[in-house]
Amino acid sequence: MGDLLLVRHGETEWSRSGRHTSRTDLPLTEHGEEQAKSLAPLFAGRPFALVLTSPLARAMRTAELAGLTGAVTDPDLHEWDYGAYEGVTTVDIHRTRPDWYLWNDGVPPGPDGHPGESPAEVGERADRVLARAEKALDDGDVVLVAHSHLLRVLTARRLDLPAEDGRLFKLETGTVSRLSTEHGRPVIAGWNSLPPR
């Protein structure tokens, strides 16, 4: 059985400044492009059973620069819908809601078509991605290129934890994490890994 390789996209202007970014389709910064390129040696010459990417440009560009060919976009890998908190930092939210915590409180509705999501709703999407990946893991490793909060929820679900326990897994831009198995049970085999310098 293969492993799940989780790739968080490279840096964007908003990830650098801590602004919640889901539907806003920002490009990678120059540093984010360098982060993505630096991952290429980790994937060079390796066959993968499946490569899935978020439909957002920052994830697709990361996959391309990392040399991950044949990637298929999966709408379920889209980042958490932050509703009215799109583009807002946690510091700014705390000015009016000092006790707000995404993992417990979710977000208020945003404009039409962006009602925001709860951890459980993001967990449902993560479960669908895991079901697709599971079918391919018998044939080798599966790569998922996506976003911080979605991948954190997906990790919690893979480990049979509730979606809100994604709070336990801080994920940096331009990194690779590995979910494997030990004695038939899911485990974290690597987290926030960078290529050797």
Beta strands, then each sheet from edge to edge (+ up, - down):
strand 1: 4-8
strand 2: 50-53
strand 3: 72-73
strand 4: 142-146
strand 5: 176-182
strand 6: 185-193
sheet 1: 3+ 2+ 4+ 1+ 5- 6+
end
